[in-house]
Amino acid sequence: MAMVETVPIGSLPPVGEVPKRMFAQTVRSNRLGDPVDAFKIEEIEVPAPCKREVLIAVMAAGLNFNNVWAARGVPIDVIAVRKAQGSPHDFHIGGSDASGIVYAVGPEVSGIRVGDEVVVAPGSWDPDDAQVKSSRDPMLSPNAQIWGYNTNFGSFGQFCIAYDHQVLPKAKHLTWEQAAAPTLVGATAYRMLHGWKEHAVEKGDVVLVWGGSGGVGSQAIQIAREACAVPIAVVSGPDKGEYCKSLGAAGYIDRREFTHWGQPPHWTDNAGQKAWTAQARNFGKKIWDILGERRSPRIIVEHPGEDTIPTSIFCCDTGGMVVICAGTTGYSAVVDLRYHWVRQKRLQGSHGSNREQSVAYNELVRAKRIDPCVGEVRSFDQIGQAHQDMMNGKLALGNTTFLVGAAQKGLGSVR
């Protein structure tokens, strides 16, 4: 039962007492564009949980690149997509990472109680959907979505809604802002490294990690390390490289030493191909120099896409896998099929994580085996600016989080 109209950001009503309305950072169709302008604080009605849904008071929220896309309406307008599917809401409340306290549960929820301290995993699907029920992996169902991007009422409001299968116990040793940082990127990285049969990471594997100092990269390095593999980071500077080494990377490659990024010359351009291949070989030699032996990556963790896929395919070991979860530099990636088919390499898309993968990753966090890598904590009103900074490559190392229900103190860089 609603007890008050609203509560200020940085505070909460008594546990279980749900306000009628809440403050949220929203995106609307008429504001799509630069994130700093797309996000605005508005007062919205607090949603009620249905059936197997859980209402969570958000203590802290995490920053991810997917809501840069949502703010810009690229590659899709998530508001328009949901309205075409029958949604009555003409706004988007994003946020795909949350730590918080359960305030209400739907009538069919079991094992989750009001007052539980939790985090939210990103993989979202309707548990009653027939295709989900018949699928061995619900993230391969057409019904699967990423919470707080494809879905509404994510963590950029005082209260959020998630399915019960997404709700996981918060690590007791972490602060609210630490707990909100890693789940989307960490569970994504876990699926990339453990989710694909015949290419699950194994002891001794060389794993090349693009963007090693960022969200997915910082988690992938640690997950590979925990599997006794040998992670190597690709970064844009020695400070980021040393940070990756502190997480367990065997070494790093500074991508600024190379200029062959983007689509390579056509295969009929002999001079262009020769110049591009020379750079790609030198890039691959950096891996050998770090290892002290001629071994190429069995797994390459990709997300830049257009700029880097040609190099990743070229440098991947025979029979190895390039696994990609995004396209932050663009989507029109080129694969030279000569290297792909003759050396029997695999280019694997990976999206989100299923329940088992999210639980396995969260257990590593709870066991203190994985650092959430919080680089900066910002206030709720900085959500738009932080997405703008992410788009422009101006964030602190690791993950950025926002205090919502937690008191607005201790803000700023933690490194």
Summary of the structure (lengths in Angstrom):
residues: 415
radius of gyration: 21.4
end to end distance: 42.5
largest distance: 73.0
contacts: 1526
relative contact order: 0.16
helix: 32%
strand: 22%
